[in-house]
Amino acid sequence: MSVTLEQAEQLSKAAKEKANAIGVPMNIAIVDEGANLVAFHRMDNAWLGSIDIAIKKAKTARFFDMNSGEIGKLSQPGGPLYNIEHSNGGLISFPGGVVLKDGDGKIVGAIGVSGGSVDQDHEVASAGAEAL
């Protein structure tokens, strides 16, 4: 079972509320279990350059079933996944992509957020994921 549009809207709402609380406009992308875009929201004044990053963060998390920041840790020079960010049409290997799991722990998609610092992006993505 993939994340539904209704669920994606709930996740996006939670993420937008967190972004508003910290005062940073964000781009929020939600993909299903096949890494297909289900929902995208660009908050007013969110960086245009972060649209692609948010989508790629979500896809990266889903492609490898781990948060995008974890990929970053493994892809450092000398690491087991060094240069992986060049695969799959370009991955994002820093925080802000979070895997979505249902109540049974099955992965149903991912959320990607971009527009602030990587710590803010991860905080907002996590708030969205917790709404599931």
MIDOSE-1310 file (N, C-alpha, C; in nm, 2 decimals, decimal comma, always signed):
residues 132
msvt	+0,08/-0,12/+0,00/+0,00/+0,00/+0,00/+0,09/+0,12/+0,00; +0,06/+0,21/-0,09/+0,14/+0,34/-0,10/+0,07/+0,45/-0,02; +0,14/+0,55/+0,01/+0,08/+0,67/+0,07/-0,02/+0,73/-0,03; -0,14/+0,76/+0,03/-0,25/+0,81/-0,06/-0,24/+0,96/-0,07
leqa	-0,31/+1,02/-0,16/-0,31/+1,16/-0,18/-0,37/+1,23/-0,05; -0,47/+1,17/+0,01/-0,52/+1,23/+0,13/-0,42/+1,23/+0,24; -0,34/+1,12/+0,26/-0,24/+1,11/+0,36/-0,13/+1,21/+0,32; -0,09/+1,22/+0,20/+0,01/+1,32/+0,15/-0,03/+1,46/+0,19
eqls	-0,15/+1,49/+0,17/-0,20/+1,63/+0,21/-0,19/+1,65/+0,36; -0,22/+1,55/+0,44/-0,20/+1,56/+0,58/-0,05/+1,58/+0,62; +0,04/+1,50/+0,56/+0,18/+1,52/+0,58/+0,23/+1,66/+0,55; +0,18/+1,70/+0,43/+0,22/+1,84/+0,39/+0,17/+1,94/+0,48
kaak	+0,05/+1,93/+0,53/+0,00/+2,03/+0,62/+0,08/+2,03/+0,75; +0,12/+1,92/+0,80/+0,20/+1,91/+0,92/+0,34/+1,97/+0,90; +0,40/+1,94/+0,78/+0,53/+2,00/+0,74/+0,52/+2,15/+0,73; +0,41/+2,20/+0,67/+0,40/+2,35/+0,65/+0,38/+2,42/+0,78
ekan	+0,31/+2,35/+0,88/+0,29/+2,41/+1,01/+0,42/+2,42/+1,08; +0,51/+2,32/+1,07/+0,64/+2,32/+1,13/+0,73/+2,43/+1,06; +0,72/+2,44/+0,93/+0,80/+2,54/+0,86/+0,75/+2,68/+0,90; +0,62/+2,70/+0,92/+0,57/+2,83/+0,96/+0,62/+2,86/+1,10
aigv	+0,62/+2,76/+1,19/+0,66/+2,77/+1,33/+0,81/+2,82/+1,34; +0,89/+2,77/+1,25/+1,03/+2,81/+1,25/+1,07/+2,93/+1,16; +0,96/+2,97/+1,09/+0,98/+3,09/+1,00/+1,06/+3,07/+0,88; +1,05/+2,95/+0,82/+1,13/+2,93/+0,70/+1,03/+2,87/+0,59
pmni	+1,01/+2,94/+0,48/+0,93/+2,88/+0,37/+1,00/+2,76/+0,30; +0,93/+2,66/+0,28/+0,98/+2,53/+0,23/+0,91/+2,48/+0,11; +0,99/+2,40/+0,03/+0,93/+2,32/-0,07/+0,91/+2,18/-0,02; +0,80/+2,12/-0,04/+0,76/+1,99/+0,03/+0,72/+1,89/-0,08
aivd	+0,79/+1,78/-0,09/+0,75/+1,68/-0,19/+0,72/+1,55/-0,12; +0,62/+1,48/-0,17/+0,59/+1,35/-0,11/+0,57/+1,25/-0,23; +0,65/+1,14/-0,21/+0,64/+1,03/-0,32/+0,58/+0,90/-0,26; +0,53/+0,82/-0,35/+0,47/+0,69/-0,30/+0,58/+0,59/-0,30
egan	+0,54/+0,46/-0,28/+0,63/+0,35/-0,26/+0,71/+0,33/-0,39; +0,66/+0,37/-0,50/+0,74/+0,36/-0,63/+0,82/+0,48/-0,66; +0,83/+0,57/-0,57/+0,91/+0,70/-0,58/+0,84/+0,79/-0,68; +0,71/+0,78/-0,71/+0,64/+0,87/-0,79/+0,58/+0,98/-0,71
lvaf	+0,59/+1,10/-0,76/+0,54/+1,22/-0,69/+0,39/+1,21/-0,67; +0,35/+1,23/-0,55/+0,20/+1,22/-0,51/+0,16/+1,37/-0,48; +0,24/+1,44/-0,42/+0,20/+1,58/-0,38/+0,32/+1,67/-0,37; +0,31/+1,80/-0,41/+0,41/+1,89/-0,40/+0,35/+2,03/-0,36
hrmd	+0,42/+2,09/-0,26/+0,38/+2,22/-0,22/+0,50/+2,31/-0,21; +0,49/+2,43/-0,27/+0,59/+2,53/-0,26/+0,53/+2,65/-0,18; +0,58/+2,67/-0,06/+0,53/+2,77/+0,03/+0,57/+2,91/-0,04; +0,49/+3,01/-0,01/+0,52/+3,14/-0,06/+0,66/+3,18/-0,02
nawl	+0,74/+3,23/-0,12/+0,88/+3,28/-0,10/+0,98/+3,17/-0,08; +0,94/+3,04/-0,09/+1,04/+2,93/-0,08/+1,13/+2,94/-0,21; +1,26/+2,91/-0,19/+1,35/+2,92/-0,30/+1,31/+2,83/-0,42; +1,32/+2,89/-0,54/+1,29/+2,81/-0,66/+1,39/+2,70/-0,68
gsid	+1,52/+2,72/-0,65/+1,62/+2,62/-0,66/+1,60/+2,50/-0,58; +1,52/+2,51/-0,47/+1,49/+2,40/-0,38/+1,38/+2,31/-0,43; +1,31/+2,35/-0,53/+1,20/+2,26/-0,58/+1,26/+2,12/-0,62; +1,36/+2,12/-0,70/+1,42/+2,00/-0,75/+1,49/+1,92/-0,64
iaik	+1,55/+2,00/-0,54/+1,61/+1,93/-0,43/+1,51/+1,86/-0,34; +1,40/+1,92/-0,31/+1,30/+1,86/-0,23/+1,25/+1,73/-0,29; +1,22/+1,73/-0,42/+1,18/+1,61/-0,49/+1,29/+1,50/-0,49; +1,41/+1,54/-0,52/+1,52/+1,44/-0,52/+1,55/+1,39/-0,38
kakt	+1,53/+1,47/-0,27/+1,55/+1,42/-0,14/+1,44/+1,31/-0,11; +1,32/+1,33/-0,15/+1,22/+1,23/-0,13/+1,25/+1,10/-0,21; +1,29/+1,12/-0,33/+1,32/+1,00/-0,41/+1,44/+0,93/-0,36; +1,54/+1,00/-0,32/+1,66/+0,94/-0,26/+1,62/+0,85/-0,14
arff	+1,54/+0,90/-0,05/+1,50/+0,83/+0,07/+1,43/+0,70/+0,03; +1,34/+0,71/-0,07/+1,26/+0,59/-0,11/+1,35/+0,49/-0,19; +1,43/+0,54/-0,28/+1,51/+0,45/-0,36/+1,60/+0,36/-0,27; +1,64/+0,41/-0,16/+1,74/+0,33/-0,07/+1,68/+0,30/+0,07
dmns	+1,55/+0,33/+0,09/+1,48/+0,30/+0,21/+1,56/+0,35/+0,34; +1,61/+0,47/+0,33/+1,68/+0,53/+0,44/+1,67/+0,68/+0,42; +1,68/+0,75/+0,53/+1,67/+0,90/+0,52/+1,79/+0,95/+0,44; +1,77/+1,05/+0,37/+1,88/+1,10/+0,27/+2,01/+1,14/+0,35
geig	+2,00/+1,19/+0,47/+2,12/+1,22/+0,55/+2,20/+1,10/+0,58; +2,14/+0,98/+0,59/+2,21/+0,86/+0,61/+2,29/+0,82/+0,49; +2,24/+0,84/+0,37/+2,31/+0,82/+0,25/+2,43/+0,91/+0,24; +2,42/+1,03/+0,29/+2,53/+1,12/+0,29/+2,64/+1,07/+0,38
klsq	+2,61/+1,01/+0,49/+2,72/+0,96/+0,58/+2,79/+0,85/+0,51; +2,72/+0,77/+0,43/+2,78/+0,65/+0,36/+2,85/+0,69/+0,23; +2,83/+0,81/+0,18/+2,88/+0,85/+0,05/+3,00/+0,94/+0,06; +3,06/+0,96/+0,18/+3,18/+1,04/+0,19/+3,30/+0,97/+0,12
pggp	+3,40/+1,05/+0,09/+3,52/+0,98/+0,03/+3,57/+0,87/+0,11; +3,59/+0,76/+0,05/+3,64/+0,64/+0,12/+3,53/+0,55/+0,17; +3,40/+0,61/+0,17/+3,29/+0,53/+0,22/+3,24/+0,43/+0,12; +3,15/+0,34/+0,17/+3,10/+0,23/+0,08/+3,01/+0,28/-0,04
lyni	+2,95/+0,40/-0,02/+2,87/+0,45/-0,13/+2,92/+0,58/-0,19; +3,05/+0,60/-0,19/+3,11/+0,72/-0,24/+3,07/+0,74/-0,39; +3,03/+0,86/-0,42/+2,98/+0,90/-0,56/+2,84/+0,85/-0,59; +2,77/+0,79/-0,50/+2,63/+0,74/-0,53/+2,54/+0,85/-0,58
ehsn	+2,57/+0,97/-0,54/+2,48/+1,08/-0,57/+2,47/+1,11/-0,72; +2,56/+1,04/-0,80/+2,56/+1,06/-0,94/+2,47/+0,95/-1,01; +2,42/+0,86/-0,93/+2,33/+0,76/-0,99/+2,19/+0,80/-1,00; +2,10/+0,73/-1,06/+1,96/+0,75/-1,07/+1,92/+0,89/-1,11
ggli	+2,00/+0,95/-1,20/+1,96/+1,08/-1,25/+1,99/+1,19/-1,15; +2,07/+1,16/-1,04/+2,11/+1,26/-0,94/+2,03/+1,24/-0,81; +2,10/+1,21/-0,71/+2,05/+1,19/-0,57/+2,09/+1,31/-0,49; +2,02/+1,33/-0,38/+2,06/+1,43/-0,28/+2,10/+1,35/-0,15
sfpg	+2,23/+1,38/-0,11/+2,28/+1,30/+0,00/+2,30/+1,38/+0,13; +2,21/+1,47/+0,15/+2,22/+1,54/+0,28/+2,07/+1,55/+0,34; +2,06/+1,58/+0,47/+1,93/+1,56/+0,53/+1,82/+1,64/+0,47; +1,70/+1,59/+0,49/+1,57/+1,65/+0,44/+1,48/+1,55/+0,37
gvvl	+1,53/+1,43/+0,34/+1,45/+1,33/+0,29/+1,42/+1,22/+0,39; +1,30/+1,19/+0,42/+1,26/+1,10/+0,53/+1,17/+0,99/+0,48; +1,20/+0,87/+0,51/+1,12/+0,75/+0,47/+0,98/+0,76/+0,55; +0,88/+0,72/+0,48/+0,74/+0,71/+0,54/+0,71/+0,56/+0,56
kdgd	+0,67/+0,53/+0,68/+0,63/+0,40/+0,72/+0,49/+0,39/+0,77; +0,41/+0,29/+0,74/+0,28/+0,27/+0,79/+0,29/+0,22/+0,94; +0,17/+0,19/+1,00/+0,17/+0,14/+1,14/+0,24/+0,01/+1,16; +0,25/-0,07/+1,05/+0,32/-0,20/+1,06/+0,47/-0,19/+1,03
gkiv	+0,52/-0,07/+1,00/+0,66/-0,05/+0,97/+0,70/-0,07/+0,82; +0,59/-0,09/+0,74/+0,62/-0,10/+0,59/+0,64/+0,03/+0,53; +0,74/+0,04/+0,45/+0,77/+0,17/+0,38/+0,66/+0,19/+0,27; +0,60/+0,31/+0,28/+0,49/+0,35/+0,18/+0,52/+0,47/+0,10
gaig	+0,64/+0,53/+0,12/+0,68/+0,64/+0,04/+0,79/+0,72/+0,12; +0,80/+0,85/+0,08/+0,90/+0,93/+0,15/+0,86/+1,08/+0,13; +0,91/+1,16/+0,22/+0,89/+1,31/+0,21/+1,02/+1,37/+0,20; +1,03/+1,47/+0,11/+1,15/+1,55/+0,09/+1,12/+1,70/+0,11
vsgg	+1,21/+1,77/+0,18/+1,19/+1,91/+0,22/+1,32/+1,99/+0,19; +1,30/+2,10/+0,13/+1,42/+2,19/+0,11/+1,38/+2,34/+0,11; +1,46/+2,42/+0,16/+1,44/+2,56/+0,17/+1,51/+2,63/+0,28; +1,56/+2,55/+0,38/+1,63/+2,61/+0,49/+1,76/+2,55/+0,50
svdq	+1,82/+2,55/+0,62/+1,94/+2,47/+0,64/+1,91/+2,32/+0,64; +2,01/+2,24/+0,63/+1,98/+2,10/+0,62/+1,91/+2,05/+0,75; +1,95/+2,11/+0,86/+1,89/+2,07/+0,99/+1,74/+2,11/+0,99; +1,71/+2,23/+0,94/+1,57/+2,28/+0,93/+1,49/+2,19/+0,84
dhev	+1,55/+2,16/+0,72/+1,48/+2,07/+0,63/+1,45/+1,94/+0,69; +1,54/+1,88/+0,76/+1,52/+1,75/+0,83/+1,41/+1,76/+0,93; +1,41/+1,87/+1,01/+1,31/+1,89/+1,12/+1,17/+1,90/+1,06; +1,16/+1,97/+0,95/+1,03/+1,99/+0,88/+0,98/+1,86/+0,82
asag	+1,07/+1,79/+0,75/+1,04/+1,66/+0,69/+1,00/+1,56/+0,80; +1,07/+1,56/+0,91/+1,03/+1,47/+1,02/+0,90/+1,50/+1,08; +0,87/+1,63/+1,09/+0,73/+1,67/+1,14/+0,62/+1,62/+1,05; +0,65/+1,63/+0,91/+0,55/+1,58/+0,82/+0,54/+1,43/+0,83
aeal	+0,65/+1,35/+0,84/+0,65/+1,21/+0,85/+0,57/+1,16/+0,97; +0,59/+1,23/+1,08/+0,52/+1,19/+1,21/+0,37/+1,20/+1,20; +0,32/+1,28/+1,10/+0,18/+1,29/+1,08/+0,11/+1,17/+1,02; +0,20/+1,08/+0,97/+0,14/+0,95/+0,91/+0,11/+0,86/+1,03
